Amino acid sequence: MLRSLNEVIGYCERNKFKCDKNLFNFSGKNTESGKISDLLNLKEANLSEVPRTYKEAIKAPETSKWEDAMNRELKVMHERNVWELVKPPKDAKILGNRWVHTLKGNERNEIVTYRARLVAQGFDQIKGESYDEVFSPVVNFSIIRLFFSVFVCSFKWLNVQTDINNAYLYASSDEVIYVSQPEGR
């Protein structure tokens, strides 16, 4: 398993691959010096508190930003037909839900995005009654990184990354799940 730039370089040298060191940076370190003077260049300090509930979000100084984030989430859910408003049967198990708020920052710790995710409280579900076996096959990321490193070195691939917004909403389910409407909506 290749866990560092030195290991990648060593692997490439042993196998006589040409390796561009600039393509690999697994450190996760930012480019700032760590000095207090770096903070003077910030446009805004990251002093915002992340609300834990809907009520905290609407009382926060950044209420409009949290409202925008919640509206964006609901809009994407509506566009992807994640749910539809129905009257549930009398014997239906209705799950609760809650908003999970997060702040996304850049490498300089500046707030870039206010994000809100609506999540169902699935811990109330009962196996066999509310759902059957559920699993999500996941590959260990270090295996993906190893193969990617080998392919980049061997075939001179260009390293390009992308992100799929709201990727979790693409998953489908054959189960019918009843969830209450979000608070404040």
Residue frames as qw, qx, qy, qz and C-alpha x, y, z in Angstrom:
[[0.000, 0.891, 0.454, 0.000, 0.00, 0.00, 0.00],
 [0.422, 0.313, -0.006, 0.851, 1.42, 3.37, -1.00],
 [0.309, -0.786, -0.495, 0.202, 0.80, 5.88, 1.77],
 [0.234, -0.809, 0.053, 0.536, 3.18, 8.69, 1.03],
 [0.476, 0.836, -0.208, -0.179, 4.90, 10.53, -1.77],
 [0.129, -0.635, 0.758, 0.069, 8.19, 8.79, -0.91],
 [0.616, 0.030, 0.784, -0.075, 6.55, 5.38, -1.27],
 [0.667, 0.685, 0.235, -0.173, 5.11, 6.34, -4.66],
 [0.249, 0.844, -0.456, -0.131, 8.50, 7.61, -5.84],
 [0.353, -0.430, 0.831, -0.004, 10.20, 4.45, -4.57],
 [0.715, 0.293, 0.620, -0.133, 7.63, 2.24, -6.30],
 [0.581, 0.799, 0.003, -0.154, 8.07, 4.10, -9.58],
 [0.050, 0.772, -0.628, -0.088, 11.87, 3.92, -9.36],
 [0.522, -0.220, 0.823, -0.047, 11.85, 0.17, -8.61],
 [0.652, 0.432, 0.623, -0.013, 9.59, -0.46, -11.58],
 [0.364, -0.083, 0.429, 0.823, 11.40, 2.02, -13.83],
 [0.133, 0.802, 0.554, 0.179, 8.39, 4.33, -14.20],
 [0.207, 0.291, -0.054, 0.933, 8.80, 8.04, -14.69],
 [0.296, -0.678, -0.646, 0.187, 7.02, 9.85, -11.90],
 [0.071, 0.588, 0.027, 0.805, 6.05, 13.51, -11.65],
 [0.282, -0.193, -0.693, 0.635, 6.18, 14.40, -7.94],
 [0.209, 0.028, 0.087, -0.974, 3.73, 17.24, -8.48],
 [0.559, -0.177, -0.583, -0.563, 0.95, 14.78, -9.34],
 [0.675, -0.352, -0.640, 0.103, 1.04, 13.24, -5.87],
 [0.024, -0.403, 0.423, -0.811, 0.37, 15.11, -2.66],
 [0.597, -0.397, -0.689, -0.107, -1.13, 12.93, 0.05],
 [0.303, 0.041, -0.543, 0.782, -0.11, 15.19, 2.93],
 [0.227, -0.756, -0.601, -0.123, -3.33, 17.20, 3.23],
 [0.391, -0.489, -0.198, 0.754, -1.24, 20.11, 4.53],
 [0.289, 0.919, 0.268, 0.009, -2.16, 23.60, 3.47],
 [0.634, 0.441, -0.019, 0.635, 0.29, 26.10, 2.07],
 [0.219, -0.917, 0.006, -0.333, 0.02, 28.67, 4.85],
 [0.361, 0.508, -0.597, 0.505, 2.99, 29.41, 7.08],
 [0.608, -0.451, -0.629, 0.177, 1.00, 28.96, 10.28],
 [0.274, -0.012, -0.289, 0.917, 1.90, 32.45, 11.46],
 [0.068, 0.646, 0.567, -0.506, -0.62, 34.81, 13.02],
 [0.078, 0.465, -0.247, -0.847, 0.03, 37.25, 10.17],
 [0.025, -0.138, -0.870, -0.472, -1.73, 34.77, 7.84],
 [0.003, -0.600, -0.764, 0.239, -4.95, 35.49, 9.72],
 [0.021, 0.577, 0.070, -0.814, -4.77, 39.17, 8.78],
 [0.109, 0.181, -0.640, -0.739, -5.37, 38.24, 5.15],
 [0.075, 0.381, 0.921, -0.008, -8.64, 36.48, 5.87],
 [0.180, -0.388, -0.354, -0.832, -11.76, 38.17, 4.55],
 [0.649, -0.506, 0.010, -0.568, -13.76, 36.84, 7.47],
 [0.099, -0.363, 0.870, -0.318, -12.86, 34.79, 10.49],
 [0.561, -0.174, -0.755, -0.293, -14.51, 31.41, 10.84],
 [0.107, -0.129, 0.640, -0.750, -16.35, 32.27, 14.03],
 [0.661, -0.112, -0.250, -0.699, -19.74, 30.90, 12.99],
 [0.408, -0.143, 0.840, -0.327, -21.28, 28.24, 15.14],
 [0.314, -0.038, -0.816, -0.483, -22.91, 25.33, 13.37],
 [0.620, -0.197, 0.210, -0.729, -26.52, 24.96, 14.49],
 [0.115, -0.096, 0.985, -0.086, -27.55, 21.55, 15.82],
 [0.270, 0.508, 0.795, -0.194, -31.26, 22.02, 15.20],
 [0.192, 0.627, 0.508, 0.558, -33.63, 23.84, 12.89],
 [0.288, -0.911, -0.294, 0.017, -34.55, 26.23, 15.71],
 [0.539, -0.575, 0.164, 0.594, -30.90, 27.14, 16.28],
 [0.452, 0.190, 0.501, 0.713, -30.46, 27.75, 12.54],
 [0.044, 0.754, 0.461, 0.466, -33.35, 30.21, 12.32],
 [0.405, -0.900, -0.128, 0.102, -32.13, 32.07, 15.41],
 [0.720, -0.190, 0.159, 0.648, -28.49, 32.24, 14.28],
 [0.019, -0.708, 0.110, 0.697, -26.94, 35.49, 13.02],
 [0.028, 0.280, -0.725, -0.629, -26.53, 33.78, 9.62],
 [0.561, 0.318, 0.642, -0.415, -30.22, 32.81, 9.41],
 [0.604, 0.647, -0.083, -0.458, -30.57, 33.81, 5.76],
 [0.252, 0.543, -0.780, -0.185, -27.57, 31.66, 4.77],
 [0.254, -0.042, 0.944, -0.207, -28.91, 28.62, 6.64],
 [0.597, 0.479, 0.408, -0.498, -32.37, 29.17, 5.13],
 [0.497, 0.647, -0.414, -0.404, -30.81, 29.31, 1.65],
 [0.044, 0.362, -0.931, -0.024, -28.95, 26.06, 2.36],
 [0.418, 0.187, 0.818, -0.348, -32.14, 24.31, 3.51],
 [0.596, 0.605, 0.131, -0.512, -34.05, 25.61, 0.49],
 [0.336, 0.581, -0.672, -0.313, -31.32, 24.37, -1.87],
 [0.158, -0.144, 0.970, -0.118, -31.49, 20.91, -0.27],
 [0.513, 0.398, 0.631, -0.424, -35.27, 20.72, -0.62],
 [0.508, 0.667, -0.188, -0.511, -35.10, 22.00, -4.21],
 [0.205, 0.448, -0.845, -0.209, -32.59, 19.30, -5.23],
 [0.290, 0.069, 0.920, -0.255, -34.68, 16.63, -3.47],
 [0.556, 0.547, 0.355, -0.514, -37.76, 17.82, -5.34],
 [0.427, 0.654, -0.445, -0.438, -35.93, 17.92, -8.70],
 [0.184, 0.329, -0.923, -0.076, -34.67, 14.35, -8.22],
 [0.747, -0.228, -0.347, -0.519, -38.09, 13.07, -7.11],
 [0.199, 0.239, -0.841, 0.443, -36.71, 11.88, -3.78],
 [0.093, 0.300, 0.801, -0.509, -40.09, 12.20, -2.13],
 [0.218, -0.396, -0.487, -0.747, -43.71, 13.02, -2.74],
 [0.304, -0.115, 0.485, -0.812, -46.30, 14.35, -0.32],
 [0.507, -0.211, -0.755, -0.358, -48.86, 11.66, 0.49],
 [0.635, -0.457, 0.249, -0.571, -51.28, 10.81, 3.23],
 [0.147, 0.312, -0.934, 0.093, -49.79, 7.73, 4.92],
 [0.640, -0.307, -0.653, -0.265, -51.87, 4.66, 5.79],
 [0.579, -0.709, 0.068, -0.398, -53.08, 4.51, 9.41],
 [0.925, -0.346, 0.094, 0.123, -50.75, 1.61, 10.28],
 [0.657, 0.602, -0.182, 0.416, -47.66, 3.19, 8.66],
 [0.660, -0.504, -0.105, 0.548, -44.50, 3.74, 10.68],
 [0.286, 0.915, 0.058, 0.279, -43.62, 7.42, 10.16],
 [0.722, -0.102, -0.173, 0.663, -39.98, 8.30, 10.69],
 [0.151, -0.926, -0.086, 0.334, -38.87, 11.63, 12.03],
 [0.677, 0.493, 0.043, 0.545, -36.19, 13.73, 10.41],
 [0.370, -0.823, -0.044, 0.428, -33.79, 16.49, 11.26],
 [0.460, 0.863, -0.145, 0.151, -31.55, 19.02, 9.62],
 [0.786, -0.336, 0.094, 0.511, -27.78, 18.48, 9.77],
 [0.228, 0.972, -0.051, 0.012, -25.89, 21.72, 9.18],
 [0.789, -0.210, 0.152, 0.557, -22.24, 22.02, 8.19],
 [0.115, 0.928, -0.176, -0.308, -19.85, 24.75, 7.15],
 [0.867, 0.239, 0.184, 0.397, -17.49, 24.10, 4.28],
 [0.166, -0.904, 0.187, 0.347, -14.30, 26.10, 4.20],
 [0.707, 0.651, -0.247, 0.126, -11.38, 26.52, 1.86],
 [0.801, 0.067, -0.343, 0.485, -7.69, 25.96, 2.58],
 [0.173, 0.374, -0.281, 0.866, -7.50, 29.37, 4.29],
 [0.144, -0.369, -0.802, 0.448, -10.36, 28.47, 6.64],
 [0.271, 0.113, -0.039, -0.955, -12.70, 30.97, 5.00],
 [0.518, 0.331, 0.711, -0.340, -16.34, 29.91, 4.97],
 [0.040, 0.123, -0.669, -0.732, -17.24, 29.00, 1.42],
 [0.471, -0.240, -0.642, -0.556, -20.56, 27.19, 1.77],
 [0.471, -0.126, 0.576, -0.656, -23.34, 26.82, 4.29],
 [0.413, 0.038, -0.835, -0.361, -24.73, 23.32, 3.84],
 [0.583, -0.108, 0.493, -0.636, -27.89, 21.73, 5.20],
 [0.325, 0.061, -0.901, -0.280, -28.85, 18.07, 4.80],
 [0.719, -0.202, 0.139, -0.650, -32.25, 16.66, 5.64],
 [0.251, 0.227, -0.940, 0.036, -31.83, 13.20, 7.14],
 [0.763, -0.337, -0.342, -0.432, -34.43, 10.63, 8.11],
 [0.350, -0.520, 0.666, -0.406, -34.16, 9.24, 11.63],
 [0.746, 0.155, -0.579, -0.291, -33.91, 5.63, 10.51],
 [0.094, 0.259, -0.858, 0.434, -32.93, 4.36, 13.95],
 [0.581, 0.025, 0.434, -0.688, -36.66, 3.84, 14.61],
 [0.730, 0.266, -0.452, -0.439, -36.91, 1.25, 11.84],
 [0.718, -0.283, 0.605, -0.197, -37.25, -2.43, 12.71],
 [0.078, 0.362, -0.844, -0.389, -35.46, -5.08, 10.63],
 [0.052, 0.210, 0.970, 0.115, -37.92, -7.28, 8.77],
 [0.119, 0.721, 0.618, -0.288, -40.77, -4.86, 9.40],
 [0.126, 0.890, 0.005, -0.439, -39.49, -1.53, 8.08],
 [0.368, 0.736, -0.516, -0.240, -36.69, -2.85, 5.89],
 [0.994, 0.035, -0.028, 0.099, -34.82, -5.95, 4.76],
 [0.748, -0.273, 0.138, 0.590, -31.06, -6.42, 4.55],
 [0.266, 0.963, -0.014, 0.043, -29.31, -3.19, 3.65],
 [0.705, -0.398, 0.240, 0.536, -25.67, -2.90, 2.74],
 [0.378, 0.912, -0.118, -0.111, -23.43, -0.70, 0.71],
 [0.899, 0.013, 0.079, 0.430, -20.33, -2.31, -0.76],
 [0.002, 0.981, -0.190, -0.040, -17.38, -0.02, -0.26],
 [0.834, 0.300, -0.213, 0.410, -13.81, -0.41, -1.42],
 [0.594, -0.612, -0.067, 0.518, -10.99, 0.54, 0.92],
 [0.261, 0.958, -0.033, -0.116, -9.74, 3.94, -0.25],
 [0.333, -0.678, 0.585, 0.294, -6.08, 2.92, 0.05],
 [0.636, 0.152, 0.708, 0.265, -6.68, 0.21, -2.59],
 [0.434, 0.842, 0.315, 0.061, -8.16, 2.80, -4.94],
 [0.076, -0.940, 0.279, 0.182, -5.23, 5.12, -4.29],
 [0.561, -0.362, 0.677, 0.311, -2.74, 2.29, -4.98],
 [0.601, 0.414, 0.627, 0.272, -4.31, 1.36, -8.31],
 [0.250, 0.956, 0.154, -0.020, -4.68, 4.99, -9.29],
 [0.278, -0.814, 0.426, 0.280, -1.01, 5.66, -8.49],
 [0.596, -0.102, 0.715, 0.350, 0.09, 2.66, -10.56],
 [0.506, 0.653, 0.528, 0.196, -2.08, 3.71, -13.51],
 [0.067, 0.986, -0.038, -0.145, -0.90, 7.33, -13.34],
 [0.354, -0.657, 0.582, 0.324, 2.73, 6.19, -13.36],
 [0.582, 0.042, 0.763, 0.277, 2.31, 3.37, -15.89],
 [0.399, 0.592, 0.622, 0.321, 0.03, 4.99, -18.42],
 [0.234, -0.005, 0.020, 0.972, 0.92, 8.64, -17.76],
 [0.117, -0.728, -0.649, -0.187, -2.64, 9.46, -16.84],
 [0.017, 0.442, -0.124, 0.888, -3.53, 13.00, -15.88],
 [0.223, -0.353, -0.784, 0.459, -4.85, 13.32, -12.33],
 [0.238, -0.310, -0.173, -0.904, -8.19, 15.17, -12.38],
 [0.033, -0.266, -0.854, 0.447, -10.74, 15.18, -9.57],
 [0.307, -0.356, -0.364, -0.804, -14.43, 15.96, -9.55],
 [0.149, 0.116, 0.755, -0.628, -17.24, 16.06, -7.07],
 [0.226, -0.417, -0.731, -0.491, -20.84, 15.02, -7.62],
 [0.250, -0.217, 0.306, -0.893, -23.15, 17.35, -5.77],
 [0.699, -0.079, 0.322, -0.634, -25.74, 15.60, -3.62],
 [0.362, 0.281, -0.856, -0.240, -24.50, 12.19, -4.81],
 [0.142, 0.053, 0.906, -0.396, -26.36, 10.42, -1.99],
 [0.541, 0.369, 0.287, -0.699, -29.66, 11.45, -3.59],
 [0.492, 0.383, -0.611, -0.488, -28.95, 9.28, -6.65],
 [0.043, -0.074, 0.984, -0.157, -29.42, 6.08, -4.65],
 [0.588, -0.181, -0.391, -0.685, -32.70, 4.31, -5.27],
 [0.237, -0.095, 0.849, -0.463, -34.83, 2.28, -2.90],
 [0.356, -0.231, -0.787, -0.448, -37.57, -0.25, -3.53],
 [0.256, -0.420, -0.755, 0.433, -38.87, 0.26, -0.01],
 [0.145, -0.751, -0.297, -0.571, -41.66, 2.71, 0.76],
 [0.436, -0.218, -0.507, 0.711, -40.61, 4.87, 3.68],
 [0.146, -0.861, -0.371, -0.315, -42.88, 7.42, 5.31],
 [0.470, -0.083, -0.289, 0.830, -41.09, 10.42, 6.77],
 [0.057, -0.838, -0.438, 0.320, -42.69, 13.41, 8.47],
 [0.375, 0.834, 0.094, 0.394, -42.32, 16.82, 6.88],
 [0.545, 0.109, -0.327, 0.764, -39.29, 18.83, 7.95],
 [0.253, -0.683, -0.444, 0.522, -39.71, 21.32, 10.76],
 [0.041, -0.605, 0.046, 0.794, -40.63, 24.79, 9.55],
 [0.042, 0.121, -0.691, -0.712, -41.81, 23.63, 6.12]]
